[in-house]
Amino acid sequence: MKVTTVNDVKAVLSRIQDPHTESSVLADGKFKNISVVNGVAKLTIALGYPANSWIPELKSSIHREVSALAGISDVEINVNPKVTSHSVQKGVSPISGVKNMIAVASGKGGVGKSTVSANLALALSAEGARVGVLDADIYGPSQPRMLGVRGKPQSKDGKSMQPVYSYHLQTMSIGFLIEEETPMIWRGPMVTQALEQLLKQTAWNDLDYLIIDLPPGTGDTQLTLAQRVPVSGAVIVTTPQDIALLDARKAYRMFEKVEIEVLGVVENMSVHICGKCGHRESIFGDGGGQRMAQEYNVTYLGGIPLDTRIRSDADNGRPTVVSDPDGDIAKIYKEIARSTAARLSKRKKDFTSAFPSIVIQNT
């Protein structure tokens, strides 16, 4: 009678695909321990990204395939989705309390980037991560309205600000410090200084991901982010429309020049769904985001439909992921969130926090 070995188990695992990393679960190096003792296969998986809604499916696939091996009486699977810090651009130091920063950019206004940012953050949180949102649009902050939260941030020490909480997210925005209808009549240097203060003087509390909602364009704010802020990766938001794609390409080129990896492309307003009859129509074109992803050899993270519920949910301060967490649109956002985090998990890890600090004292 054939006895199943660890190599037999590995051979099976090599055939199970992780749709979020687009490779096998074994190839990604997720398995930290595999053993077969008295017919019981024990597996420990270091997933590396949050995936609460997908882990049951992963476990089921592994259990089904491994239990089919000869002599296997039981399969014990332990999944650890712990998120680690990943490398950032050269010459920039990490921010205390934040493992990874993901910039969300569009290059052009009006494509729904802020709505995507809010729902992406909420989706990562729903999948099990500790998440924050930095509203980097100094001239037009929208995250306080979208996340349904107001009030000025508090300070415990007079030096740093406590993040404002909304739906388990830690948030910070210039919108918390001014009246909603007050215009910010500032020149570039003041804007970049304000952005740095919002980021570095906020007491972020053990975040796995900080989503940075960038303003449109490739100007001072984006340059400051690239030169002074430790960004782990970027997500480009576009619509299928050719005009939007032109500016999305500029955003991609900007991140390329400053050596920030683009994790993928999100196509917003990909198809219109009629609220009455359910008819689907590609109002802004078809497949533009996919073509851009193919052109630059990056991941197409997914397409989000043009649905009036997304707009109304954001206007009412309850983004779709929290207003309808089990709905079709929330599922799309969660898929995009898992894929974004999974792509980041494949990047080089940052072990800075693992090394002790050297302190010199006079004795």
Phi and psi in degrees as a GROMACS rama.xvg file:
@    title "Ramachandran Plot"
@    xaxis  label "Phi"
@    yaxis  label "Psi"
@TYPE xy
-69.3656  137.497  LYS-2
-105.281  125.265  VAL-3
-71.123  132.774  THR-4
-109.329  173.611  THR-5
-60.9495  -37.4596  VAL-6
-63.2396  -35.4072  ASN-7
-63.7824  -41.5368  ASP-8
-64.5181  -41.9879  VAL-9
-63.047  -37.2116  LYS-10
-62.3376  -38.0741  ALA-11
-68.8458  -44.1501  VAL-12
-63.0948  -31.0005  LEU-13
-66.3766  -16.1657  SER-14
-94.9461  -7.34794  ARG-15
-92.4217  121.187  ILE-16
-93  141.277  GLN-17
-97.2835  108.463  ASP-18
-65.4569  -16.408  PRO-19
-86.3674  -27.5188  HIS-20
-104.81  -9.39198  THR-21
61.881  34.77  GLU-22
-150.429  174.645  SER-23
-73.3595  154.399  SER-24
-64.0707  -26.4294  VAL-25
-77.7981  -39.995  LEU-26
-63.7381  -27.7688  ALA-27
-76.6326  -4.29908  ASP-28
70.6679  27.1131  GLY-29
-74.877  -28.2217  LYS-30
-84.2991  114.122  PHE-31
-94.8297  -16.4271  LYS-32
-155.4  126.248  ASN-33
-133.911  126.252  ILE-34
-144.041  155.129  SER-35
-131.179  111.974  VAL-36
-131.566  120.886  VAL-37
52.1089  40.8918  ASN-38
82.3374  1.39279  GLY-39
-105.847  120.306  VAL-40
-92.616  125.155  ALA-41
-115.925  128.834  LYS-42
-132.383  134.05  LEU-43
-115.995  123.303  THR-44
-113.178  121.79  ILE-45
-96.0279  90.0873  ALA-46
-64.5393  -42.7011  LEU-47
88.1737  -3.13152  GLY-48
-153.525  154.004  TYR-49
-73.5454  135.633  PRO-50
-157.871  47.6587  ALA-51
-51.247  -42.1944  ASN-52
-81.0205  -9.99101  SER-53
-108.264  -21.9862  TRP-54
-56.3851  -41.7294  ILE-55
-58.4046  -39.1379  PRO-56
-66.8823  -40.5267  GLU-57
-61.3375  -47.7994  LEU-58
-60.4931  -41.2282  LYS-59
-62.6149  -42.7662  SER-60
-63.8857  -44.9977  SER-61
-65.225  -44.388  ILE-62
-61.0592  -43.2308  HIS-63
-63.4421  -45.1328  ARG-64
-73.5883  -43.0994  GLU-65
-72.9776  -38.2466  VAL-66
-67.0911  -16.6031  SER-67
-78.2821  -11.555  ALA-68
-70.7995  149.758  LEU-69
-62.2685  132.107  ALA-70
82.0824  -0.189246  GLY-71
-87.5222  118.049  ILE-72
-97.872  -22.9459  SER-73
-157.407  154.18  ASP-74
-129.439  121.917  VAL-75
-108.7  122.321  GLU-76
-122.407  124.675  ILE-77
-116.745  119.753  ASN-78
-108.35  124.966  VAL-79
-114.887  105.59  ASN-80
-86.6593  18.3701  PRO-81
-51.9939  133.081  LYS-82
-95.4462  135.092  VAL-83
-112.682  166.369  THR-84
-77.0535  146.534  SER-85
-123.508  159.141  HIS-86
-63.2424  152.558  SER-87
-123.185  -177.631  VAL-88
-63.2312  155.466  GLN-89
-66.4166  144.915  LYS-90
80.6643  10.3901  GLY-91
-121.597  132.254  VAL-92
-89.7891  148.38  SER-93
-62.4404  158.16  PRO-94
-97.0179  134.252  ILE-95
-59.771  133.826  SER-96
85.8128  3.04544  GLY-97
-130.478  122.82  VAL-98
-81.1052  -45.8128  LYS-99
-141.006  138.969  ASN-100
-114.073  131.381  MET-101
-119.776  116.842  ILE-102
-85.4925  133.234  ALA-103
-110.749  117.85  VAL-104
-131.965  161.187  ALA-105
-133.739  -29.3673  SER-106
82.266  -21.5606  GLY-107
-138.735  143.003  LYS-108
-80.6938  160.354  GLY-109
85.0956  10.277  GLY-110
-101.252  3.63096  VAL-111
86.1519  24.1216  GLY-112
-62.5397  -42.3741  LYS-113
-66.9437  -37.1598  SER-114
-64.6445  -41.4568  THR-115
-63.8596  -42.6103  VAL-116
-58.5099  -47.3157  SER-117
-63.0415  -46.9987  ALA-118
-70.2669  -32.7071  ASN-119
-63.7607  -44.6414  LEU-120
-62.6132  -44.7308  ALA-121
-65.092  -35.7968  LEU-122
-68.1344  -41.5324  ALA-123
-61.8241  -38.9933  LEU-124
-65.1394  -43.2943  SER-125
-63.2924  -28.5976  ALA-126
-82.0085  -5.29235  GLU-127
117.875  6.35791  GLY-128
-96.1061  161.091  ALA-129
-92.9222  119.306  ARG-130
-130.71  145.88  VAL-131
-130.249  163.746  GLY-132
-130.619  125.653  VAL-133
-107.461  117.112  LEU-134
-82.943  100.747  ASP-135
-89.6974  3.83493  ALA-136
-88.184  94.439  ASP-137
-69.6211  -37.5359  ILE-138
-76.6955  -33.0326  TYR-139
-137.032  64.5725  GLY-140
-65.4958  130.335  PRO-141
-124.999  -13.2338  SER-142
-63.8361  -36.4911  GLN-143
-58.2063  -41.7475  PRO-144
-68.9669  -44.9416  ARG-145
-64.8569  -36.6312  MET-146
-92.3421  4.1296  LEU-147
62.6384  41.2239  GLY-148
-136.92  141.699  VAL-149
-136.232  179.362  ARG-150
102.831  150.464  GLY-151
-81.8057  143.319  LYS-152
-67.5869  147.801  PRO-153
-92.0147  161.315  GLN-154
-131.471  129.931  SER-155
-89.5583  -26.1407  LYS-156
-120.656  0.469188  ASP-157
77.3876  1.37993  GLY-158
-117.893  -33.2078  LYS-159
-124.827  158.768  SER-160
-103.598  142.075  MET-161
-80.3576  136.566  GLN-162
-63.7843  150.563  PRO-163
-89.2022  131.83  VAL-164
-94.7052  139.055  TYR-165
-151.421  120.768  SER-166
52.379  42.8465  TYR-167
72.1535  1.66872  HIS-168
-90.4453  142.753  LEU-169
-91.5656  123.798  GLN-170
-127.594  153.457  THR-171
-148.862  138.634  MET-172
-157.029  148.719  SER-173
-62.7257  -20.6568  ILE-174
-64.2464  -19.4327  GLY-175
-79.4991  -16.4929  PHE-176
-104.69  -8.4826  LEU-177
-132.04  165.958  ILE-178
-70.4689  148.875  GLU-179
-57.712  -34.4011  GLU-180
-98.592  8.32807  GLU-181
-81.797  122.299  THR-182
-77.1131  145.058  PRO-183
-96.2023  99.4182  MET-184
-96.6193  72.8393  ILE-185
-120.641  150.089  TRP-186
-86.8297  170.287  ARG-187
-50.2807  -50.7433  GLY-188
-59.4332  -36.7509  PRO-189
-68.0129  -36.964  MET-190
-65.9495  -46.7587  VAL-191
-65.8975  -36.0646  THR-192
-66.0024  -39.8365  GLN-193
-63.5546  -40.6693  ALA-194
-61.7378  -45.1708  LEU-195
-62.6519  -39.1104  GLU-196
-67.0254  -42.0013  GLN-197
-60.5467  -38.4143  LEU-198
-75.7943  -51.8112  LEU-199
-88.0508  -18.1197  LYS-200
-102.348  11.4513  GLN-201
-96.189  133.081  THR-202
-84.6517  72.3858  ALA-203
-61.2066  137.911  TRP-204
-111.441  93.1491  ASN-205
52.7627  57.6145  ASP-206
-86.9181  137.309  LEU-207
-77.1111  -39.7291  ASP-208
-139.522  136.79  TYR-209
-115.374  114.369  LEU-210
-85.2586  124.224  ILE-211
-105.398  111.756  ILE-212
-85.4042  99.4078  ASP-213
-79.1104  150.734  LEU-214
-72.9989  162.909  PRO-215
-67.2292  156.241  PRO-216
104.347  -177.703  GLY-217
-135.132  48.0982  THR-218
-103.511  -142.754  GLY-219
-58.7918  -44.8819  ASP-220
-62.4874  -45.7234  THR-221
-65.8072  -37.9121  GLN-222
-66.946  -40.953  LEU-223
-59.8996  -44.2739  THR-224
-57.8277  -44.6791  LEU-225
-69.5805  -33.2159  ALA-226
-92.7227  -27.1146  GLN-227
-124.503  -11.1314  ARG-228
-111.963  129.686  VAL-229
-75.0465  95.4051  PRO-230
-99.5095  127.644  VAL-231
-83.2301  -29.3019  SER-232
-174.851  168.82  GLY-233
-131.854  152.93  ALA-234
-122.177  130.869  VAL-235
-99.3241  127.664  ILE-236
-108.105  130.731  VAL-237
-143.414  170.757  THR-238
-108.462  169.429  THR-239
-68.4835  -12.379  PRO-240
-65.3027  138.709  GLN-241
-58.9195  -39.1592  ASP-242
-62.2225  -42.7591  ILE-243
-66.6387  -36.9393  ALA-244
-66.5705  -33.1623  LEU-245
-58.4479  -46.8187  LEU-246
-74.3383  -31.4278  ASP-247
-63.8851  -36.7498  ALA-248
-65.1338  -37.4453  ARG-249
-63.1605  -40.9751  LYS-250
-62.0044  -41.7816  ALA-251
-60.8394  -46.427  TYR-252
-62.3973  -36.3555  ARG-253
-61.2426  -49.1201  MET-254
-64.0861  -34.9385  PHE-255
-63.1955  -42.1466  GLU-256
-67.3748  -32.6451  LYS-257
-97.5479  11.0166  VAL-258
62.9632  40.1193  GLU-259
-107.36  121.528  ILE-260
-70.6386  133.372  GLU-261
-86.1699  118.304  VAL-262
-76.9213  -24.2683  LEU-263
166.67  178.083  GLY-264
-118.406  133.365  VAL-265
-109.77  128.068  VAL-266
-98.9501  106.682  GLU-267
-88.5789  154.707  ASN-268
54.7888  39.4769  MET-269
-66.0214  -34.4228  SER-270
-153.289  140.533  VAL-271
-87.7331  133.667  HIS-272
-113.573  117.365  ILE-273
-64.7217  129.566  CYS-274
-71.308  -15.1508  GLY-275
-99.2349  -46.2095  LYS-276
-112.75  -10.6232  CYS-277
82.1477  7.27552  GLY-278
-63.7202  138.493  HIS-279
-106.653  132.015  ARG-280
-145.25  134.697  GLU-281
-86.3021  82.5846  SER-282
-64.7541  -42.3047  ILE-283
-97.9717  17.0484  PHE-284
106.736  -176.35  GLY-285
-140.106  126.851  ASP-286
75.1155  14.2514  GLY-287
-62.5812  -42.8836  GLY-288
-64.1753  -39.1976  GLY-289
-64.7584  -41.2057  GLN-290
-64.8656  -39.3287  ARG-291
-64.2354  -43.7254  MET-292
-59.9582  -42.1333  ALA-293
-66.14  -39.8519  GLN-294
-60.6757  -40.5382  GLU-295
-101.803  6.27287  TYR-296
57.431  45.7619  ASN-297
-119.784  170.841  VAL-298
-77.6273  134.276  THR-299
-85.8039  107.425  TYR-300
-76.4058  -25.7521  LEU-301
148.817  166.899  GLY-302
-115.95  136.613  GLY-303
-110.788  127.909  ILE-304
-70.6231  158.614  PRO-305
-84.7425  100.054  LEU-306
-130.067  130.196  ASP-307
-60.1325  -23.5488  THR-308
-65.6062  -35.2656  ARG-309
-63.4193  -43.3519  ILE-310
-65.8899  -49.2534  ARG-311
-66.4062  -37.1758  SER-312
-62.1118  -44.2323  ASP-313
-66.2235  -42.1324  ALA-314
-62.1943  -32.5458  ASP-315
-88.6009  3.83112  ASN-316
75.8496  18.2657  GLY-317
-133.626  81.4644  ARG-318
-52.8523  155.747  PRO-319
-54.1235  -35.5098  THR-320
-63.1804  -28.3864  VAL-321
-98.7805  -28.3158  VAL-322
-76.6498  -29.806  SER-323
-143.087  68.7529  ASP-324
-62.2606  -22.9606  PRO-325
-104.881  6.32525  ASP-326
-77.2429  170.963  GLY-327
-63.2237  -40.449  ASP-328
-67.8474  -41.6762  ILE-329
-61.3974  -36.6624  ALA-330
-63.3629  -37.0034  LYS-331
-64.8331  -46.2198  ILE-332
-61.1831  -39.7142  TYR-333
-66.9015  -37.4247  LYS-334
-62.9593  -43.8109  GLU-335
-63.2241  -41.7495  ILE-336
-62.656  -45.909  ALA-337
-62.4441  -42.8055  ARG-338
-66.2876  -39.5296  SER-339
-61.8435  -49.006  THR-340
-65.7593  -36.1745  ALA-341
-67.2499  -40.7814  ALA-342
-62.6755  -39.6247  ARG-343
-66.5426  -35.4058  LEU-344
-64.4193  -19.7539  SER-345
-84.9856  -8.93127  LYS-346
-75.8066  166.978  ARG-347
-60.7571  134.014  LYS-348
-81.0351  153.155  LYS-349
-107.361  117.772  ASP-350
-104.064  19.1302  PHE-351
-55.2198  -45.1515  THR-352
-68.3162  -14.3351  SER-353
-82.5489  -16.606  ALA-354
-91.4923  140.072  PHE-355
-72.3447  152.754  PRO-356
-87.6316  143.045  SER-357
-98.4652  122.676  ILE-358
-117.628  127.161  VAL-359
-101.751  124.618  ILE-360
-125.556  146.977  GLN-361
-80.4747  131.686  ASN-362
